[in-house]
């Protein structure tokens, strides 16, 4: 049975009435009650502004079109990720209902209450059955039911629904401020096909940013080897490369239990899960799918650079004397990654930003690093989200009031920049989790260099192909590509044809 929960409308209005007077579209306005210094703060132009703990921004974001709107208590129904805390990737963006002392939960409550009161909407939340559930929304659209105004789908599912014609093309929503700083402009640019976007990310939620791939390292194990160069210096000098990481990892294995065997009683140079391999490929400059001047995607990963990166990463990930995976064939790591790393038995852990929060219980010091470059000539660091669990916003085309939906979506996303960002970045992630300024700078670097390769994020099969290679520790990229190419190309062609029909 679906559960509907009406978001509370409480006293936060009293605090905000003294603060907010709406400005122009995307306006930034001083607010003495709120401190915003998250790492992804942007100006109106979208330019990144570095966070400074000693000089926090006091910016308040308010959409111009939300000014003086009152929808008279009308229901506004949002389909969220599962609201079941037994599911690892349950919703953390909407379904908190009362102040409890939880930093992120309280920020969600305050954001929801603020928008509900200022727009006169009853925010109602229903949850998907599981994170990869698209049937709930597909069925509602097929039945012509204006049941959900906004929905959040795993990224691959959003491509599936778009090609079925079940989603609204976002540029057709005249009242949606797509160029506003509370929407992720990189996702709009990278995930479009033929200039069309049916899904996007933004400050309306923090869940997708929790999935960005990063490396953590045990500072105490690192410092035991005096010959190792400072990793933050390597990052700053663009010397944090795959080769450098191989050099470090192969120096740091320890037969910790002293039994002469390489086993789980030892200290490994790196531990990981299979999906870390394709994330590292993109970090090293591999593009699975590129786009031409007409914004048409094409396969672009059967080339020398991809093969060079793949070979280098095989050397890093596949040597079971120095590295172990929890998802690979034997020998594999049987202990959960978090437990093994937090116990001080790995120098590096390949994980995601949410792992940083989990590591704050470690007794040993740890730091955060970006994905390694291929070599020092690579132009930029690159990071990516996890398409299997990242929650992306979509609008079902059964929605009968796109104007109201656009204004509420903008208001939720702008208020997310006001409330959720400080709670996630400044307090939970940077304030309570990481333990040095260099790691804070690494997180800022990571968040500011996220790119959205639609070949990896779509449901065309590339992400599964790359994980399969990693989990089998297979070096036969050419054979895998030869088998997969007609399948991927066929799905790509079908997607392009669907988007052409919807032009």
C-alpha positions, 0 to 999 in steps of 0.5 A: 500500500502506498503511504502518503505523508503530509509534510509539516508546516511549522514555525520556520516561517517566522524566522524566514519572513525577517530574512527573505525578500525575493529578487530577480531570477536566480537572485542571490540575496544576503540572509543574516540568519543562514550561512552558506559555504558549501563547496559547490556554491555558484554565482548567477553565472554558474561559476564555482566559488571556493568555500572558505570556513573563515569567510562564509557566504551569507547567500539566500537563494529564492526563485523570482517566479515563486514570489507571491505564489499561493496554491491554497494548500493543494497537494503536490505529490513527489515520488521518492526513493524507498522510505525503508531504512533497511534498504541501503539507498533509501531516500534521504532528500525528502522523507524526514517529518520532524526535528530530531537532532539529525543534521541532514534530517532537520535540514530536510524538514526545514526545507520542506516546511519553508517551501510548503508555507511560502507556496501554500502547497501540501508536500506529499511523499510516496516511495518507490518499491525499490531503487530501480523501480520504474514500473510505478511511474510507467504505470501511472503515466500509461493510465493517464493518472496525474498522480505524481508531479515530480519523481526521482528515478535511478539514472539508468531508469530515467533513460528508459522512461524517456525513450518510452515517451513518458517524461516531460522534456524540461526545456518545454517547461517555460516556468522552470529556471533551468539556468539557475545556480540550484540546477546542475548545469553539467548534467544538463549539458552532458545528459542531453540528446538532440538538445533535449533533457528529460532528467537532471540533477540539482540542489533539490537533493543530495543523494546523487552527490553521495554517490560520487566516486572518491579515494580515501586513504589511511594517513597513519599507514601512509606516514609509516613509509617515509619515502612516500610523497605527500599525496595532497602535493601530488594532487596539486601538482597533477602528479596523482596518476595511475602509475603513481598510485601503483607505485604506492600500492605495491609498497604498502602490503604488510603480512600483518598477521605474520602467517606467511600467507596473503589473506584477510589478516593482512594490510592491503594497498587498496580495496575496492568494489567492481564499479570502481574500475569504470569510474577510474577509467572515466577519471583517467579521461576515458569517454564511453560516449561522446556527442557531435555538433548536433548533440547526437551521441556516438560510441567513443571508447574503442581507441588507444587511450581507452586501451592504455588506461584499461591496461594501467588500471588492470595493473592497479586493480587486479594484482591480488597481492596488493589489492582486493575486491569485495565483488570479484572472483576468488581471491576476494575480500569477504569483509565489507569494505567499510569494516576492513578500511575502518579497522586500519587494514587498507591504505586506500579504499576506493569508494563514494562520498557517502563512505567518508561519512561512515569512516568518521568512526575510525580511530586512525586518521584518514584523508580524501583524494580524487580519482587519479589522472592517467598522466600529468598531461591530462587536462582535468580531474574527472569524477562520476556518479553511480548510475545504479543508485543516483536519484535524478529528477524527472517530470511524468508527462501525465502531469497536468500543471507544469507551471506549478510543478516548475515553480515548486521544483525551483523553490525546492531546489533553491531551498535545498541550496540554502538548507541541505548543502550546508548540512551535508557539506559544511556540517556532516561531511567537511565539519564532522567527517574529514579531519584536515583542510587538504581533504576538504579541498579534495572534496571541493575538487571532486564535486566541482569536476563531476561529468555525466557520461551518458554511455555510463549513466544510461541503460545501454549496458556499458556500466555492466560490461566494465564491471563484469571485466573488473569482477572477473579480473579479465584483461580481454577488453577487445573481446568484450567490446566486440561482443557488446558493440552491436548491443550497445549500438543498437540501444544507442540507435533506438534512443536517438530514434526515440528522441528524434520522434519527440523533437 
